[in-house]
Amino acid sequence: RMTAMVNDLLDLARIESGQYVLHVSVFDINELIARTLLTFEARIDVGRVEISLDFFEDHCYVEADADQIAQILRNLIDNAIKFTPEGGRLTLSTLADKRLVQVRVADSGRGVAAEDIPYLFDRFYKAEKAHTPGAQSGTGLGLSIVKRIIDAHGQNVAVESELGRGTAFTFTLKRSEKPQQPTKLSQRRG
């Protein structure tokens, strides 16, 4: 847990100091979502949480830093799993228009109180009422990192939540046409 906090602090320091460089490419966001979700297989016990993918199209291309968007997805999926009780639901979806793709990570967890929502993207902020009994608490940095990465892309992130009904995080990315040779996510640096 200490290593995770140190890594998160280093990521934030790089972003805030201007040493953060985006490596923008065109890639299929649906493929990245599916691949990122696979990294959580061991944590998602069969039957514990129902997973649903709802993609706008089979392939939806965006122009962004794939590694950083994967980090955003990991942070949001990790939170959703952590704060969703057994029998809950996690839905990952995309919606697009001509300019933007909207990515949504929604859960049926305990939700976040209205008074906590304005502070969710602040460093070290933890909405204690959102915690599922027995869930491991995070560093309080994940959502701050999400916000700063999305800001670096010139896009938006938002949260909707209601206690007892769940939470949904939505962020936008610049939509792109399919390139002649799209970036193969398996060939990206790890």
FIRO-620701 format. One line per 8 residues: number of its first residue (from 1); for each residue x, y, z of C-alpha. Coordinates in Angstrom, 1 decimal. Example, Ala and Ser with C-alpha at 12.3 -4.5 7.8 and 13.67 -1.06 7.14 Angstrom:
<sites>
1> 12.3:-4.5:7.8; 13.7:-1.1:7.1
</sites>
This chain:
<sites>
1> 0.0:0.0:0.0; 2.9:2.4:0.7; 4.4:1.7:-2.7; 1.0:2.5:-4.3; 0.9:5.8:-2.5; 4.5:6.7:-3.4; 3.8:5.9:-7.1; 0.6:7.9:-7.1
9> 2.4:10.9:-5.5; 5.2:10.7:-8.1; 2.6:10.6:-10.9; 0.9:13.7:-9.4; 4.2:15.5:-9.0; 5.1:14.9:-12.7; 1.7:16.1:-13.9; 1.7:19.2:-11.7
17> 5.4:20.1:-12.4; 4.9:20.2:-16.2; 7.2:17.2:-16.7; 4.2:15.2:-17.8; 4.3:14.4:-21.5; 1.4:13.0:-23.4; 2.2:10.3:-26.0; -0.9:10.8:-28.1
25> -1.9:8.1:-30.6; -5.1:6.9:-32.2; -6.6:3.7:-30.7; -9.8:1.9:-30.1; -11.1:2.9:-26.7; -13.5:-0.1:-26.5; -10.5:-2.5:-26.9; -8.6:-0.6:-24.2
33> -11.6:-0.8:-21.8; -11.9:-4.6:-22.4; -8.1:-5.2:-22.0; -8.0:-3.1:-18.8; -11.0:-5.0:-17.3; -9.1:-8.3:-17.9; -6.4:-7.1:-15.5; -9.0:-7.2:-12.8
41> -10.2:-10.8:-13.4; -8.5:-12.2:-10.3; -10.2:-9.5:-8.1; -13.6:-10.0:-9.7; -14.8:-13.3:-8.2; -17.3:-15.0:-10.4; -20.8:-14.0:-9.3; -19.6:-11.4:-6.8
49> -20.1:-8.4:-9.1; -21.9:-8.5:-12.4; -19.9:-6.9:-15.2; -21.6:-5.3:-18.2; -20.0:-3.7:-21.3; -22.1:-1.4:-23.4; -20.2:0.0:-26.3; -21.5:2.6:-28.8
57> -20.0:0.8:-31.8; -17.8:-2.2:-32.2; -14.8:0.0:-32.7; -14.6:3.6:-31.4; -11.3:5.4:-32.1; -10.0:8.2:-29.9; -6.9:10.4:-30.0; -5.2:10.3:-26.6
65> -2.4:8.8:-24.5; -3.4:5.1:-24.3; -1.2:4.4:-21.3; -2.6:7.3:-19.3; -6.2:6.5:-20.3; -5.5:2.9:-19.1; -4.4:4.4:-15.8; -7.7:6.3:-15.5
73> -9.6:3.2:-16.3; -7.7:1.2:-13.7; -8.3:3.8:-11.0; -12.1:4.0:-11.8; -12.6:0.2:-12.1; -10.6:-0.3:-8.9; -12.8:2.1:-7.0; -16.0:0.6:-8.5
81> -14.9:-2.9:-7.4; -13.8:-1.7:-4.0; -17.0:0.1:-3.2; -19.6:-2.3:-4.8; -20.9:-5.1:-2.5; -21.4:-8.7:-3.5; -24.3:-9.0:-5.9; -23.6:-5.5:-7.3
89> -23.1:-4.4:-10.9; -20.3:-2.6:-12.7; -21.1:-1.1:-16.2; -18.5:0.2:-18.6; -19.9:2.0:-21.6; -19.0:4.4:-24.4; -21.2:6.9:-26.3; -20.0:9.1:-29.2
97> -20.8:11.9:-31.4; -18.8:13.4:-34.3; -16.3:15.1:-32.0; -16.2:13.3:-28.6; -16.4:9.9:-27.1; -17.9:9.7:-23.6; -16.6:6.9:-21.4; -18.6:5.9:-18.4
105> -17.7:3.7:-15.4; -20.8:3.1:-13.3; -21.4:0.9:-10.3; -24.3:0.0:-8.0; -22.3:0.5:-4.9; -23.2:2.5:-1.8; -22.8:5.8:-3.6; -21.3:9.1:-2.4
113> -23.1:11.7:-0.3; -23.9:15.0:-2.2; -21.7:17.0:0.2; -18.7:14.9:-0.7; -19.0:15.1:-4.5; -17.3:18.5:-4.9; -14.2:17.2:-3.1; -13.8:13.8:-4.8
121> -11.0:14.9:-7.1; -9.0:16.6:-4.3; -5.8:15.0:-3.1; -6.2:12.6:-0.2; -9.9:13.1:-0.1; -11.9:10.0:0.9; -15.6:9.9:1.1; -15.9:7.6:4.1
129> -19.7:7.0:3.7; -18.9:5.5:0.3; -16.9:2.6:1.7; -18.3:-0.9:1.6; -17.8:-2.7:4.9; -14.7:-4.8:4.6; -13.3:-3.0:1.6; -9.7:-1.9:1.6
137> -9.3:1.9:1.6; -7.3:3.6:-1.1; -4.7:6.3:-1.0; -7.1:9.1:-1.7; -5.0:10.0:-4.8; -6.6:8.0:-7.6; -9.4:10.4:-8.5; -7.0:13.4:-8.3
145> -4.8:11.6:-10.8; -7.8:10.9:-13.1; -8.8:14.6:-13.0; -5.3:15.8:-13.8; -4.8:13.4:-16.7; -8.1:14.3:-18.2; -7.3:18.0:-17.8; -4.0:17.4:-19.6
153> -6.0:16.0:-22.5; -8.1:19.2:-22.5; -11.2:17.2:-21.7; -13.7:16.8:-18.9; -14.5:14.3:-16.1; -17.7:14.3:-14.1; -19.3:12.3:-11.3; -22.9:11.5:-10.5
161> -23.8:9.6:-7.3; -26.5:9.0:-4.8; -26.2:7.2:-1.5; -27.5:3.7:-1.7; -27.8:3.8:-5.5; -24.2:3.9:-6.8; -21.8:6.1:-8.6; -21.0:6.9:-12.2
169> -17.8:8.6:-13.5; -17.9:9.9:-17.0; -15.0:11.4:-19.0; -14.6:12.6:-22.6; -11.9:12.0:-25.2; -11.4:13.5:-28.6; -12.9:11.2:-31.2; -10.8:10.2:-34.2
177> -11.4:8.4:-37.5; -9.9:5.0:-37.9; -6.2:5.6:-38.8; -4.5:3.7:-41.7; -2.6:1.8:-39.1; -4.2:2.1:-35.6; -1.9:1.7:-32.6; -1.9:-1.9:-31.5
185> -2.4:-1.8:-27.8; -0.4:-5.0:-27.4; 2.6:-3.2:-28.9; 2.5:-0.2:-26.6; 5.0:0.2:-23.9; 3.9:-1.3:-20.6
</sites>
